[in-house]
Protein backbone atom coordinates (compact mmCIF):
# COMPACT_ATOMS: atom_id res chain seq x y z
CA UNK A 1 0.00 0.00 0.00
CA UNK A 2 1.32 3.44 -0.93
CA UNK A 3 0.95 6.21 1.65
CA UNK A 4 0.18 9.60 0.14
CA UNK A 5 2.34 12.57 1.00
CA UNK A 6 -0.30 14.36 3.18
CA UNK A 7 -0.34 11.40 5.58
CA UNK A 8 3.45 11.24 5.53
CA UNK A 9 3.59 14.93 6.32
CA UNK A 10 1.09 14.53 9.18
CA UNK A 11 3.05 11.62 10.65
CA UNK A 12 6.30 13.58 10.42
CA UNK A 13 4.66 16.59 12.07
CA UNK A 14 3.44 14.44 14.96
CA UNK A 15 6.89 12.93 15.47
CA UNK A 16 8.60 16.32 15.40
CA UNK A 17 6.03 17.74 17.82
CA UNK A 18 6.53 14.78 20.21
CA UNK A 19 10.31 15.25 20.13
CA UNK A 20 9.93 18.99 20.74
CA UNK A 21 7.54 18.53 23.67
CA UNK A 22 9.69 15.75 25.15
CA UNK A 23 12.81 17.89 24.90
CA UNK A 24 11.01 20.78 26.58
CA UNK A 25 9.79 18.59 29.43
CA UNK A 26 13.21 17.07 29.93
CA UNK A 27 14.93 20.44 29.79
CA UNK A 28 12.54 21.71 32.46
CA UNK A 29 13.71 18.80 34.59
CA UNK A 30 17.10 20.53 34.92
CA UNK A 31 19.03 17.78 33.18
CA UNK A 32 22.40 19.47 33.49
CA UNK A 33 22.20 19.00 37.27
CA UNK A 34 23.40 15.46 38.07
CA UNK A 35 22.51 15.81 41.73
CA UNK A 36 18.74 15.47 41.54
CA UNK A 37 16.07 15.01 44.17
CA UNK A 38 12.68 13.55 43.21
CA UNK A 39 9.67 15.90 43.24
CA UNK A 40 6.84 14.20 45.11
CA UNK A 41 3.39 15.10 46.34
CA UNK A 42 0.79 17.85 46.05
CA UNK A 43 0.56 20.53 48.75
CA UNK A 44 -2.77 22.21 49.51
CA UNK A 45 -3.61 24.95 51.96
CA UNK A 46 -6.66 23.80 53.91
CA UNK A 47 -7.41 26.09 56.86
CA UNK A 48 -9.97 23.76 58.43
CA UNK A 49 -10.80 24.84 61.99
CA UNK A 50 -11.83 22.36 64.68
CA UNK A 51 -13.48 23.40 67.95
CA UNK A 52 -15.38 21.94 70.88
CA UNK A 53 -18.58 22.13 68.80
CA UNK A 54 -17.11 21.00 65.48
CA UNK A 55 -14.47 18.48 66.45
CA UNK A 56 -14.31 16.20 63.39
CA UNK A 57 -12.98 16.71 59.87
CA UNK A 58 -12.42 14.34 56.98
CA UNK A 59 -9.67 15.17 54.47
CA UNK A 60 -9.49 13.31 51.16
CA UNK A 61 -8.01 13.51 47.68
CA UNK A 62 -10.91 15.83 46.80
CA UNK A 63 -9.20 18.47 48.95
CA UNK A 64 -6.08 18.15 46.80
CA UNK A 65 -7.81 18.82 43.48
CA UNK A 66 -8.19 15.08 42.93
CA UNK A 67 -4.44 14.60 42.68
CA UNK A 68 -3.41 10.91 42.60
CA UNK A 69 -3.30 9.98 46.28
CA UNK A 70 -1.97 6.88 48.00
CA UNK A 71 -1.20 8.58 51.34
CA UNK A 72 -1.78 11.89 53.13
CA UNK A 73 0.14 13.92 55.69
CA UNK A 74 -1.38 16.91 57.53
CA UNK A 75 0.08 20.00 59.21
CA UNK A 76 -1.74 21.07 62.40
CA UNK A 77 -1.46 23.88 64.96
CA UNK A 78 -3.57 25.34 67.78
CA UNK A 79 -4.30 28.83 69.20
CA UNK A 80 -3.99 27.86 72.83
CA UNK A 81 -1.59 29.45 75.34
CA UNK A 82 -0.45 27.87 78.55
CA UNK A 83 -0.39 24.23 79.59
CA UNK A 84 -3.80 23.16 78.33
CA UNK A 85 -4.09 19.68 76.84
CA UNK A 86 -6.04 18.04 74.06
CA UNK A 87 -6.04 14.72 72.23
CA UNK A 88 -6.23 14.21 68.47
CA UNK A 89 -7.32 10.89 67.00
CA UNK A 90 -6.13 10.22 63.46
CA UNK A 91 -8.53 7.68 61.94
CA UNK A 92 -8.73 5.80 58.66
CA UNK A 93 -11.65 5.98 56.22
CA UNK A 94 -13.82 3.64 58.29
CA UNK A 95 -12.94 5.19 61.66
CA UNK A 96 -10.21 2.88 62.93
CA UNK A 97 -7.64 4.80 65.03
CA UNK A 98 -4.26 5.05 63.33
CA UNK A 99 -2.51 7.26 65.86
CA UNK A 100 -3.21 9.39 68.92
CA UNK A 101 -1.52 12.79 69.31
CA UNK A 102 -1.38 14.46 72.71
CA UNK A 103 -0.37 18.07 73.15
CA UNK A 104 3.23 18.03 74.35
CA UNK A 105 3.93 21.75 74.79
CA UNK A 106 2.39 25.10 73.93
CA UNK A 107 5.44 26.07 71.87
CA UNK A 108 5.30 23.01 69.64
CA UNK A 109 1.52 23.11 69.19
CA UNK A 110 1.19 26.82 68.34
CA UNK A 111 4.16 26.62 65.97
CA UNK A 112 2.66 23.63 64.20
CA UNK A 113 3.48 19.97 63.70
CA UNK A 114 2.97 17.20 61.16
CA UNK A 115 1.05 13.97 61.46
CA UNK A 116 2.52 10.74 60.20
CA UNK A 117 1.99 9.83 56.56
CA UNK A 118 -1.34 7.97 56.56
CA UNK A 119 -1.94 5.39 53.83
CA UNK A 120 -5.05 5.72 51.70
CA UNK A 121 -6.83 8.60 49.98
CA UNK A 122 -8.76 9.77 53.06
CA UNK A 123 -7.86 10.62 56.66
CA UNK A 124 -10.19 11.62 59.49
CA UNK A 125 -9.21 13.97 62.32
CA UNK A 126 -11.10 14.02 65.63
CA UNK A 127 -10.11 16.27 68.55
CA UNK A 128 -11.21 15.97 72.19
CA UNK A 129 -10.60 18.22 75.18
CA UNK A 130 -11.08 21.69 73.68
CA UNK A 131 -12.78 24.52 75.58
CA UNK A 132 -15.34 26.77 73.78
CA UNK A 133 -12.75 29.44 72.84
CA UNK A 134 -10.02 27.02 71.80
CA UNK A 135 -9.33 25.98 68.22
CA UNK A 136 -7.15 23.58 66.29
CA UNK A 137 -6.42 24.33 62.65
CA UNK A 138 -5.54 21.85 59.93
CA UNK A 139 -3.24 24.31 58.17
CA UNK A 140 -2.61 22.22 55.09
CA UNK A 141 -1.49 18.87 53.84
CA UNK A 142 0.39 16.93 51.22
CA UNK A 143 -1.16 14.17 49.12
CA UNK A 144 1.42 11.66 47.95
CA UNK A 145 1.04 9.49 44.86
CA UNK A 146 2.35 5.93 44.62
CA UNK A 147 5.49 7.20 42.88
CA UNK A 148 6.97 10.43 41.59
CA UNK A 149 5.30 11.75 38.44
CA UNK A 150 8.30 13.72 37.24
CA UNK A 151 10.14 12.79 34.05
CA UNK A 152 12.33 9.73 34.56
CA UNK A 153 15.99 10.08 33.60
CA UNK A 154 17.31 6.58 34.07
CA UNK A 155 21.02 6.44 34.84
CA UNK A 156 20.99 2.78 33.92
CA UNK A 157 23.06 0.24 32.03
CA UNK A 158 20.10 -0.76 29.83
CA UNK A 159 17.00 1.14 28.65
CA UNK A 160 14.92 -0.37 31.46
CA UNK A 161 16.16 -0.06 35.06
CA UNK A 162 17.67 -3.17 36.61
CA UNK A 163 16.34 -2.88 40.14
CA UNK A 164 14.04 -5.04 42.22
CA UNK A 165 12.19 -4.98 45.54
CA UNK A 166 14.80 -5.15 48.26
CA UNK A 167 12.86 -7.50 50.52
CA UNK A 168 12.52 -10.17 47.87
CA UNK A 169 16.28 -10.65 47.60
CA UNK A 170 17.14 -12.94 50.53
CA UNK A 171 18.02 -12.66 54.22
CA UNK A 172 21.39 -10.96 53.74
CA UNK A 173 19.94 -8.16 51.63
CA UNK A 174 17.01 -7.69 54.01
CA UNK A 175 19.44 -6.89 56.83
CA UNK A 176 21.18 -4.32 54.64
CA UNK A 177 17.86 -2.78 53.60
CA UNK A 178 16.43 -2.30 57.11
CA UNK A 179 18.49 0.82 58.03
CA UNK A 180 17.75 2.55 54.70
CA UNK A 181 15.06 5.25 55.01
CA UNK A 182 12.90 7.16 52.56
CA UNK A 183 13.74 10.84 53.08
CA UNK A 184 10.90 13.26 52.39
CA UNK A 185 10.77 16.98 53.12
CA UNK A 186 9.41 20.25 51.76
CA UNK A 187 9.99 23.98 51.61
CA UNK A 188 8.20 27.15 50.58
CA UNK A 189 8.84 27.87 46.90
CA UNK A 190 9.09 31.37 45.36
CA UNK A 191 5.35 31.26 44.51
CA UNK A 192 4.52 30.83 48.20
CA UNK A 193 3.40 27.22 47.92
CA UNK A 194 4.92 24.28 49.77
CA UNK A 195 6.76 21.90 47.44
CA UNK A 196 8.07 18.53 48.53
CA UNK A 197 10.88 16.29 47.32
CA UNK A 198 12.47 12.99 48.25
CA UNK A 199 15.84 11.31 48.56
CA UNK A 200 17.25 8.26 50.29
CA UNK A 201 19.05 8.16 53.64
CA UNK A 202 20.74 5.57 55.83
CA UNK A 203 21.05 5.04 59.58
CA UNK A 204 24.72 5.31 60.61
CA UNK A 205 24.25 5.86 64.35
CA UNK A 206 21.53 4.78 66.77
CA UNK A 207 19.77 8.13 66.23
CA UNK A 208 21.41 9.68 63.16
CA UNK A 209 20.93 9.42 59.39
CA UNK A 210 23.36 10.16 56.58
CA UNK A 211 22.19 11.57 53.25
CA UNK A 212 23.36 13.99 50.59
CA UNK A 213 23.80 17.67 51.32
CA UNK A 214 21.77 18.51 48.19
CA UNK A 215 18.77 16.66 49.67
CA UNK A 216 18.37 19.60 52.05
CA UNK A 217 17.03 21.86 49.32
CA UNK A 218 15.37 22.15 45.92
CA UNK A 219 16.64 23.74 42.72
CA UNK A 220 14.67 26.93 43.40
CA UNK A 221 16.14 27.34 46.90
CA UNK A 222 19.33 29.35 47.41
CA UNK A 223 22.04 26.91 48.44
CA UNK A 224 22.81 29.01 51.54
CA UNK A 225 19.31 28.09 52.78
CA UNK A 226 19.70 24.33 52.42
CA UNK A 227 18.86 22.48 55.62
CA UNK A 228 17.06 25.48 57.07
CA UNK A 229 14.60 25.14 59.96
CA UNK A 230 11.60 24.68 57.64
CA UNK A 231 13.28 21.84 55.71
CA UNK A 232 14.19 20.12 58.98
CA UNK A 233 10.77 20.56 60.63
CA UNK A 234 8.95 19.27 57.51
CA UNK A 235 11.18 16.21 57.21
CA UNK A 236 9.78 12.69 57.32
CA UNK A 237 11.96 9.58 57.55
CA UNK A 238 10.17 6.34 56.66
CA UNK A 239 12.14 3.16 57.25
CA UNK A 240 9.31 0.95 55.97
CA UNK A 241 8.51 2.62 52.65
CA UNK A 242 8.82 -0.86 51.25
CA UNK A 243 5.42 -1.99 49.99
CA UNK A 244 4.46 -3.56 53.31
CA UNK A 245 1.56 -2.72 55.61
CA UNK A 246 3.46 -1.41 58.66
CA UNK A 247 5.25 1.91 59.06
CA UNK A 248 8.24 3.26 60.97
CA UNK A 249 8.20 7.04 60.69
CA UNK A 250 10.36 9.69 62.33
CA UNK A 251 11.23 13.36 61.98
CA UNK A 252 14.49 15.22 61.60
CA UNK A 253 16.07 16.95 64.56
CA UNK A 254 19.42 18.69 64.79
CA UNK A 255 21.62 19.12 61.74
CA UNK A 256 25.01 17.94 62.98
CA UNK A 257 27.10 18.72 59.91
CA UNK A 258 26.47 19.52 56.25
CA UNK A 259 29.24 19.50 53.66
CA UNK A 260 28.36 20.88 50.19
CA UNK A 261 31.78 19.93 48.76
CA UNK A 262 31.55 16.23 49.62
CA UNK A 263 27.75 16.41 49.36
CA UNK A 264 26.81 14.81 52.67
CA UNK A 265 24.74 15.72 55.71
CA UNK A 266 24.36 14.04 59.09
CA UNK A 267 21.05 14.65 60.88
CA UNK A 268 19.71 13.57 64.25
CA UNK A 269 16.37 11.72 64.30
CA UNK A 270 13.38 12.73 66.42
CA UNK A 271 10.10 10.93 67.18
CA UNK A 272 7.00 12.35 65.52
CA UNK A 273 4.10 13.75 67.54
CA UNK A 274 2.48 10.31 67.84
CA UNK A 275 5.31 8.26 66.45
CA UNK A 276 7.44 5.35 67.51
CA UNK A 277 10.29 5.81 70.03
CA UNK A 278 13.91 5.96 68.92
CA UNK A 279 14.64 2.55 70.43
CA UNK A 280 12.45 1.00 67.72
CA UNK A 281 14.89 2.04 64.99
CA UNK A 282 16.76 -0.69 63.09
CA UNK A 283 20.42 -1.52 63.60
CA UNK A 284 22.73 1.03 61.93
CA UNK A 285 24.88 0.02 58.97
CA UNK A 286 28.52 -0.96 59.24
CA UNK A 287 30.99 1.40 57.59
CA UNK A 288 33.94 0.17 55.52
CA UNK A 289 37.31 0.98 57.05
CA UNK A 290 39.29 0.84 53.79
CA UNK A 291 39.05 1.88 50.17
CA UNK A 292 35.85 1.28 48.25
CA UNK A 293 35.36 -2.05 46.55
CA UNK A 294 35.75 -2.25 42.79
CA UNK A 295 33.23 -5.05 42.23
CA UNK A 296 30.27 -6.75 43.92
CA UNK A 297 28.54 -3.46 44.69
CA UNK A 298 24.84 -2.95 45.42
CA UNK A 299 22.69 0.06 46.20
CA UNK A 300 19.48 0.13 48.27
CA UNK A 301 17.49 3.19 47.27
CA UNK A 302 14.18 4.99 46.71
CA UNK A 303 14.63 6.07 43.09
CA UNK A 304 11.50 7.82 41.72
CA UNK A 305 10.13 7.87 45.31
CA UNK A 306 9.34 4.19 44.92
CA UNK A 307 9.29 1.57 47.64
CA UNK A 308 12.71 0.35 48.77
CA UNK A 309 14.55 -1.14 45.78
CA UNK A 310 17.84 -2.91 45.17
CA UNK A 311 20.28 -2.33 42.31
CA UNK A 312 22.69 -5.25 42.24
CA UNK A 313 25.44 -6.90 40.15
CA UNK A 314 27.32 -3.67 39.59
CA UNK A 315 30.80 -2.32 40.17
CA UNK A 316 33.07 0.69 40.41
CA UNK A 317 33.77 1.43 36.74
CA UNK A 318 36.40 4.18 36.85
CA UNK A 319 38.15 6.66 39.09
CA UNK A 320 36.37 9.98 39.36
CA UNK A 321 38.04 13.30 38.70
CA UNK A 322 38.26 13.89 42.46
CA UNK A 323 39.87 11.31 44.75
CA UNK A 324 37.05 11.51 47.31
CA UNK A 325 34.55 10.19 44.74
CA UNK A 326 34.19 7.11 42.55
CA UNK A 327 32.10 6.15 39.53
CA UNK A 328 29.78 3.13 39.55
CA UNK A 329 27.25 1.48 37.24
CA UNK A 330 24.51 0.60 39.74
CA UNK A 331 21.17 1.66 38.23
CA UNK A 332 19.68 4.81 39.79
CA UNK A 333 17.26 7.66 39.12
CA UNK A 334 16.30 10.92 40.92
CA UNK A 335 15.29 10.00 44.47
CA UNK A 336 18.24 7.61 44.90
CA UNK A 337 20.45 10.46 46.11
CA UNK A 338 21.77 9.64 49.57
CA UNK A 339 21.54 5.88 49.06
CA UNK A 340 24.26 3.69 50.58
CA UNK A 341 26.57 1.81 48.23
CA UNK A 342 27.38 -1.55 49.83
CA UNK A 343 30.19 -4.00 49.28
CA UNK A 344 28.11 -7.15 48.96
CA UNK A 345 30.98 -9.34 50.15
CA UNK A 346 30.99 -8.01 53.72
CA UNK A 347 27.81 -5.89 53.84
CA UNK A 348 29.67 -2.68 54.70
CA UNK A 349 28.93 0.75 53.22
CA UNK A 350 31.71 1.94 50.92
CA UNK A 351 30.03 5.00 49.43
CA UNK A 352 27.07 7.37 49.31
CA UNK A 353 25.42 7.65 45.90
CA UNK A 354 25.01 11.30 44.93
CA UNK A 355 24.88 11.84 41.15
CA UNK A 356 23.55 10.20 38.00
CA UNK A 357 24.72 10.34 34.40
CA UNK A 358 26.25 13.57 33.21
CA UNK A 359 23.90 15.26 30.72
CA UNK A 360 23.74 18.58 28.90
CA UNK A 361 20.84 21.03 29.24
CA UNK A 362 18.92 19.15 26.53
CA UNK A 363 19.34 15.86 28.40
CA UNK A 364 21.79 14.30 25.98
CA UNK A 365 24.09 11.90 27.83
CA UNK A 366 27.69 13.11 28.02
CA UNK A 367 29.08 10.39 30.30
CA UNK A 368 27.48 7.13 31.44
CA UNK A 369 28.81 7.19 34.98
CA UNK A 370 26.93 7.32 38.25
CA UNK A 371 28.96 8.85 41.05
CA UNK A 372 29.31 8.17 44.78
CA UNK A 373 31.20 9.82 47.60
CA UNK A 374 33.65 7.46 49.29
CA UNK A 375 32.67 6.66 52.89
CA UNK A 376 36.29 6.95 54.00
CA UNK A 377 36.30 10.57 52.80
CA UNK A 378 32.96 11.31 54.48
CA UNK A 379 34.11 9.82 57.75
CA UNK A 380 37.41 11.69 57.71
CA UNK A 381 35.74 15.03 56.93
CA UNK A 382 33.01 14.62 59.54
CA UNK A 383 35.02 13.12 62.37
CA UNK A 384 37.79 15.71 62.31
CA UNK A 385 35.20 18.05 63.88
CA UNK A 386 35.19 17.64 67.66
CA UNK A 387 31.42 18.19 67.98
CA UNK A 388 30.77 15.42 65.49
CA UNK A 389 33.12 13.04 67.29
CA UNK A 390 31.27 13.71 70.54
CA UNK A 391 27.80 13.21 69.04
CA UNK A 392 28.58 10.31 66.70
CA UNK A 393 30.88 7.96 68.62
CA UNK A 394 29.87 4.90 66.62
CA UNK A 395 30.61 6.47 63.24
CA UNK A 396 33.84 8.08 64.40
CA UNK A 397 35.11 5.10 66.37
CA UNK A 398 35.20 7.02 69.66
CA UNK A 399 32.62 4.90 71.45
CA UNK A 400 34.13 3.50 74.62
Order of alpha helices (4+ residues) and beta strands (2+ residues): alpha-beta-beta-beta-beta-beta-beta-alpha-beta-beta-beta-beta-beta-alpha-beta-beta-beta-alpha-beta-beta-beta-beta-beta-beta-beta-beta-beta-beta-beta-beta-alpha-alpha-alpha
